[in-house]
Amino acid sequence: LRARGLTLNVIVYTSLIKACARGREPDRALALFEEVDSPDTVCYNAAIHACALSGRSDRAVELVREMVELSGRDDHVPYIAPNEYTWSCA
């Protein structure tokens, strides 16, 4: 999208990632996620959900670890939608 000169914020990217996840296009969802400058917890959860729907538990776990690392505190874990995480790891 940036190649087309569009400037999108994290809210728009998250919506697009969720749409791709629902449309069973995890590659597109993850490609969009990689374009986000500063993904928030909601954006991470959308990407984790896309991984869960496509059976990519390894990538889902990577995203969870990345999200925790970026939170900046070892004693604080950002909210992770429980069903998405456990489903992707099953």
N, C-alpha and C positions, 0 to 999 in steps of 0.2 A: 504494500500500500504506500509505503514511503517513496518507492520508486516512481509512483504516479503523482508525487507531490502533495499527498494528503498528510495532514498532521492530525493524529488521533490521540486521545487521552486514554488512560487506563480503563475508564468506564466503557468506552466504545470497544476497545480491544477485548475486554472481558465478555461483553455481549456477543462479539463475533466468535470468540473461542467457545462460548456456550452453544451458539448456533451450530458450529461445526461439530461439536461433541454430539448434539442431538441428531445431526445429520449423518452420523457415523463416518466422519472425516477427521480422524485423529491426527493424521499427518498435517493437514491444513491447520488444525487447532494448535498443534505444537509449534508450527512455523510462525503463526501469529503471536503465540506466547513469547517466542524468541525475539520478536520485534519490540516488545514492551520495554521501555527504558527502566521504569521502577515499578515492577508488578507488586500489587498489594496482596493481602491474604485472600481476598475474594478472587482475584485473578489466578493466584496459585491454585485455589480450590477448583476453579473452572478447568484448568489444565490437568489437574489430578483426576477430575471426573472424566475428561476425555480419555486419559490413559486407562481408567477403570473400565470404561465401556468397550475399549478395544483389547482388553486383556494384557496391557503393558504394565504389569505390576512393577517391573524393574525400574521403569522410567518414573512411575508414580512415587516410588520410594525415594528416588533421586530428588524429585521435586520437593518432597516433604523435608528431606535433609537440608536442601538448599534454603527452603523457607525458614527453617529453624535457625540455620547459620546466619541468615540475613536479619533475623530478629534482633541480633546483637546481645542477647542475654541467654545464658545457659539455663537459668531457672525459670524462663518464660517461654512457653511454646505457643505460637500463634494458633488461633482456632483452626482446626481441620475438621471438615465435615466428616463425622465418624463413618457414615455409611460409605462414602466415597473411598476413604482410606482402607477400611477393612475389606471392602468388596474388591479393591484392586489388588490386595495382598492375598486374597483367598485362592 
